[in-house]
Amino acid sequence: MKIEGIIKTCHAQSECIAGSVAADNLSEMTTTAAGNYVITRICSTKTRSVIASMDDYLMNIIVAEEVCESPAQTGKISGEKGIINPD
């Protein structure tokens, strides 16, 4: 049996996040950025592998989002006290 799935999440810094999580992809996974979306495809013949891969991926997305969308990464820090500039 072949199991396939797609995870599509929306992010302001999709290129950064896709690049960050793609580094941990297993051979049966592909991750791309398309507009504001990060799209990951998982394909395997083992249910447990898909579940474990999805679990790891979702934790990686959380960390990547925190890093890629941080004020230091987006360049929205200014002033001596590190005040974040509003958009």
C-alpha positions as CSV (number, residue, x, y, z in Angstrom):
1,M,0.0,0.0,0.0
2,K,1.3,3.5,-0.9
3,I,0.4,6.4,1.5
4,E,0.6,9.9,0.2
5,G,-0.1,13.2,1.9
6,I,0.3,16.9,1.4
7,I,0.8,19.5,4.2
8,K,0.2,23.1,3.1
9,T,0.8,25.9,5.6
10,C,0.7,29.7,5.1
11,H,3.6,31.9,6.2
12,A,4.9,35.4,5.6
13,Q,8.4,34.1,5.2
14,S,7.6,30.9,3.2
15,E,11.0,30.7,1.3
16,C,13.0,30.9,4.6
17,I,10.7,28.3,6.3
18,A,10.7,25.9,3.3
19,G,14.5,26.1,3.1
20,S,14.8,25.4,6.8
21,V,12.5,22.4,7.0
22,A,13.6,20.9,3.7
23,A,17.1,20.2,5.2
24,D,15.5,17.6,7.5
25,N,13.4,15.9,4.8
26,L,13.6,12.2,4.4
27,S,14.0,10.6,0.9
28,E,10.2,10.3,0.6
29,M,9.5,14.0,1.3
30,T,9.7,17.1,-0.8
31,T,9.2,20.7,0.4
32,T,8.7,23.8,-1.7
33,A,7.6,27.4,-1.2
34,A,4.8,28.7,-3.5
35,G,3.8,32.3,-2.7
36,N,3.0,32.5,1.0
37,Y,2.7,28.7,1.2
38,V,5.0,26.0,2.3
39,I,4.0,22.7,0.6
40,T,5.4,19.3,1.7
41,R,4.6,16.0,0.1
42,I,5.1,12.8,1.9
43,C,5.0,9.4,0.3
44,S,5.7,6.0,1.9
45,T,4.5,2.4,2.1
46,K,4.7,2.4,5.9
47,T,2.0,4.1,8.0
48,R,4.3,4.5,11.0
49,S,6.9,6.3,8.8
50,V,4.3,8.8,7.5
51,I,3.0,9.5,11.0
52,A,6.5,9.9,12.5
53,S,7.6,12.1,9.5
54,M,4.5,14.3,9.8
55,D,5.1,14.7,13.6
56,D,8.8,15.7,13.1
57,Y,7.9,18.0,10.2
58,L,5.2,19.9,12.2
59,M,7.7,20.4,15.1
60,N,10.3,21.7,12.6
61,I,7.7,24.1,11.0
62,I,7.1,25.6,14.5
63,V,10.8,26.2,15.1
64,A,11.5,27.4,11.5
65,E,8.6,29.9,11.8
66,E,9.9,31.3,15.1
67,V,13.3,31.8,13.6
68,C,12.3,33.0,10.1
69,E,9.7,35.4,11.3
70,S,11.7,36.8,14.2
71,P,12.4,40.5,14.3
72,A,16.1,39.8,13.8
73,Q,15.4,37.8,10.6
74,T,12.9,40.2,9.1
75,G,14.9,43.3,9.9
76,K,12.2,45.0,11.9
77,I,14.4,45.9,14.9
78,S,15.6,49.4,15.4
79,G,16.8,51.7,18.0
80,E,19.1,51.1,20.9
81,K,16.5,49.3,22.9
82,G,15.6,46.8,20.1
83,I,12.2,48.3,19.5
84,I,10.3,46.5,16.8
85,N,9.0,48.7,14.0
86,P,5.3,48.1,13.1
87,D,4.4,47.5,9.5
